[in-house]
């Protein structure tokens, strides 16, 4: 049986598949608002505290609560209507982000962390529901195309939203940015409301959620643990996050040093370069790596070259020139996300898919949290300069990718030979 994935046109899929088109358009709008919000928060926390650790705590608060909530979120996604879960998540986040309007003094910084935690806990349901729904909306042959579109959209919205958001925060103020983010969730909910998701109905076929949640979480873990081909792809993003979390966090500090008087604009420019890179990476991977037997190698090389890119960031002058190695680093790393996501969607049974992606996010967020915590403490304690810390984490990323290539790629090849690669 051929492992070549049939090519599907991007515009054709969007034009002919109404369900995917509505999911995608809603995603475009909410991501645009999210990146406005993100850059505004980074600027706000630096403005109110001036602390590297306080900034690191924002990143950690965006990740750790989501990681802790992910196992239960996966159960919810596999038990209930995924479309309704996404709509409720959007509506709740539309209300929560308005709380940032009330933070304007250093003594109120604690509210930022509370609101971020609430926002990401709700988002812990939305993300696995969205990813798990894609195989129920598009045909199997269109999975690579659909996931490439969604990944490229995330990246392009990062590039556009971060760049425009940085300038918008400078020109219109932070409050306007937070209101726009709230409105974007409402628009997203409207588009998702119009989707028909043909997923199996599990409601009423199992005991109550409270009685069975623990069992179903364990069941999801067992499914991942006992399928090595799934386990590898569920953890590869976490391998990237070993150093990637700290590197993305330090990108904000590099932007702040580029132009301290216009920090939001500089941070937005660097995140725009990151977004452009992560958009190009999946597009190139889809075009040049059509045989899924090569994908394990591609993601390992991508992790290694992410590190090489950030080593260059640690060496070049921190002016507009630094945008080029940032973009190159994320071209290399961007393919990791799409290729591993498609393999997980193909290999996971539908009844487990929500829990698989929720647990994958648990692995990623936990690892990123640890990476950012280490980087922020190193900088807060003055153990290394920012430039040297970037260099060290770049080296760690390169080593992580090389270890993946030596350990995971041979196991992946062996599973293909033995026929141990499941398909849903």
ChimeraX attribute file (.defattr): number of C-alpha atoms within 10 A of each C-alpha:
attribute: neighborCount
match mode: 1-to-1
recipient: residues
	/A:1	3
	/A:2	6
	/A:3	9
	/A:4	11
	/A:5	17
	/A:6	13
	/A:7	14
	/A:8	14
	/A:9	11
	/A:10	13
	/A:11	11
	/A:12	9
	/A:13	17
	/A:14	19
	/A:15	11
	/A:16	10
	/A:17	13
	/A:18	16
	/A:19	19
	/A:20	24
	/A:21	20
	/A:22	20
	/A:23	25
	/A:24	19
	/A:25	18
	/A:26	21
	/A:27	24
	/A:28	20
	/A:29	19
	/A:30	25
	/A:31	23
	/A:32	25
	/A:33	25
	/A:34	25
	/A:35	26
	/A:36	30
	/A:37	27
	/A:38	22
	/A:39	29
	/A:40	28
	/A:41	22
	/A:42	23
	/A:43	24
	/A:44	22
	/A:45	21
	/A:46	18
	/A:47	15
	/A:48	16
	/A:49	15
	/A:50	12
	/A:51	15
	/A:52	21
	/A:53	20
	/A:54	19
	/A:55	24
	/A:56	25
	/A:57	19
	/A:58	20
	/A:59	23
	/A:60	25
	/A:61	21
	/A:62	22
	/A:63	25
	/A:64	23
	/A:65	21
	/A:66	26
	/A:67	25
	/A:68	18
	/A:69	20
	/A:70	31
	/A:71	28
	/A:72	19
	/A:73	30
	/A:74	30
	/A:75	27
	/A:76	21
	/A:77	30
	/A:78	25
	/A:79	22
	/A:80	17
	/A:81	19
	/A:82	24
	/A:83	24
	/A:84	17
	/A:85	20
	/A:86	23
	/A:87	19
	/A:88	15
	/A:89	22
	/A:90	27
	/A:91	19
	/A:92	17
	/A:93	24
	/A:94	24
	/A:95	15
	/A:96	18
	/A:97	23
	/A:98	17
	/A:99	16
	/A:100	20
	/A:101	14
	/A:102	11
	/A:103	16
	/A:104	15
	/A:105	11
	/A:106	12
	/A:107	10
	/A:108	12
	/A:109	17
	/A:110	10
	/A:111	14
	/A:112	20
	/A:113	18
	/A:114	13
	/A:115	19
	/A:116	23
	/A:117	21
	/A:118	18
	/A:119	23
	/A:120	21
	/A:121	23
	/A:122	24
	/A:123	22
	/A:124	26
	/A:125	27
	/A:126	25
	/A:127	22
	/A:128	28
	/A:129	28
	/A:130	20
	/A:131	20
	/A:132	28
	/A:133	24
	/A:134	22
	/A:135	24
	/A:136	17
	/A:137	22
	/A:138	18
	/A:139	11
	/A:140	18
	/A:141	13
	/A:142	20
	/A:143	24
	/A:144	23
	/A:145	26
	/A:146	27
	/A:147	22
	/A:148	26
	/A:149	21
	/A:150	23
	/A:151	23
	/A:152	23
	/A:153	21
	/A:154	22
	/A:155	27
	/A:156	24
	/A:157	27
	/A:158	30
	/A:159	26
	/A:160	21
	/A:161	27
	/A:162	33
	/A:163	25
	/A:164	21
	/A:165	30
	/A:166	32
	/A:167	22
	/A:168	20
	/A:169	23
	/A:170	16
	/A:171	10
	/A:172	11
	/A:173	13
	/A:174	23
	/A:175	17
	/A:176	16
	/A:177	25
	/A:178	25
	/A:179	19
	/A:180	19
	/A:181	24
	/A:182	23
	/A:183	20
	/A:184	23
	/A:185	27
	/A:186	20
	/A:187	20
	/A:188	24
	/A:189	23
	/A:190	16
	/A:191	19
	/A:192	25
	/A:193	16
	/A:194	13
	/A:195	16
	/A:196	14
	/A:197	19
	/A:198	13
	/A:199	19
	/A:200	13
	/A:201	13
	/A:202	12
	/A:203	13
	/A:204	9
	/A:205	8
	/A:206	10
	/A:207	10
	/A:208	10
	/A:209	15
	/A:210	8
	/A:211	10
	/A:212	13
	/A:213	19
	/A:214	13
	/A:215	13
	/A:216	21
	/A:217	19
	/A:218	14
	/A:219	15
	/A:220	22
	/A:221	17
	/A:222	11
	/A:223	18
	/A:224	22
	/A:225	13
	/A:226	10
	/A:227	15
	/A:228	18
	/A:229	22
	/A:230	22
	/A:231	17
	/A:232	20
	/A:233	25
	/A:234	24
	/A:235	18
	/A:236	24
	/A:237	25
	/A:238	21
	/A:239	20
	/A:240	29
	/A:241	26
	/A:242	22
	/A:243	30
	/A:244	27
	/A:245	26
	/A:246	26
	/A:247	25
	/A:248	21
	/A:249	22
	/A:250	24
	/A:251	20
	/A:252	25
	/A:253	19
	/A:254	24
	/A:255	25
	/A:256	20
	/A:257	17
	/A:258	20
	/A:259	15
	/A:260	14
	/A:261	10
	/A:262	16
	/A:263	25
	/A:264	29
	/A:265	27
	/A:266	26
	/A:267	29
	/A:268	30
	/A:269	23
	/A:270	25
	/A:271	29
	/A:272	26
	/A:273	29
	/A:274	28
	/A:275	28
	/A:276	25
	/A:277	27
	/A:278	30
	/A:279	28
	/A:280	21
	/A:281	27
	/A:282	29
	/A:283	19
	/A:284	15
	/A:285	22
	/A:286	19
	/A:287	9
	/A:288	9
	/A:289	15
	/A:290	16
	/A:291	13
	/A:292	17
	/A:293	15
	/A:294	13
	/A:295	20
	/A:296	25
	/A:297	20
	/A:298	21
	/A:299	29
	/A:300	28
	/A:301	21
	/A:302	27
	/A:303	32
	/A:304	26
	/A:305	25
	/A:306	30
	/A:307	31
	/A:308	23
	/A:309	25
	/A:310	30
	/A:311	26
	/A:312	19
	/A:313	24
	/A:314	22
	/A:315	14
	/A:316	14
	/A:317	11
	/A:318	16
	/A:319	13
	/A:320	12
	/A:321	11
	/A:322	21
	/A:323	18
	/A:324	17
	/A:325	23
	/A:326	26
	/A:327	26
	/A:328	24
	/A:329	28
	/A:330	29
	/A:331	28
	/A:332	28
	/A:333	28
	/A:334	30
	/A:335	30
	/A:336	28
	/A:337	21
	/A:338	26
	/A:339	23
	/A:340	22
	/A:341	24
	/A:342	21
	/A:343	22
	/A:344	25
	/A:345	25
	/A:346	19
	/A:347	18
	/A:348	23
	/A:349	15
	/A:350	19
	/A:351	19
	/A:352	21
	/A:353	27
	/A:354	32
	/A:355	32
	/A:356	30
	/A:357	28
	/A:358	31
	/A:359	27
	/A:360	25
	/A:361	27
	/A:362	25
	/A:363	21
	/A:364	24
	/A:365	25
	/A:366	21
	/A:367	25
	/A:368	30
	/A:369	24
	/A:370	19
	/A:371	22
	/A:372	28
	/A:373	19
	/A:374	17
	/A:375	26
	/A:376	24
	/A:377	15
	/A:378	17
	/A:379	18
	/A:380	16
	/A:381	11
	/A:382	10
	/A:383	11
	/A:384	15
	/A:385	13
	/A:386	20
	/A:387	16
	/A:388	15
	/A:389	21
	/A:390	27
	/A:391	22
	/A:392	19
	/A:393	24
	/A:394	28
	/A:395	20
	/A:396	20
	/A:397	29
	/A:398	24
	/A:399	18
	/A:400	21
	/A:401	24
	/A:402	18
	/A:403	15
	/A:404	22
	/A:405	20
	/A:406	12
	/A:407	10
	/A:408	19
	/A:409	21
	/A:410	13
	/A:411	16
	/A:412	21
	/A:413	15
	/A:414	13
	/A:415	15
	/A:416	13
	/A:417	10
	/A:418	8
	/A:419	9
	/A:420	13
	/A:421	18
	/A:422	17
	/A:423	11
	/A:424	13
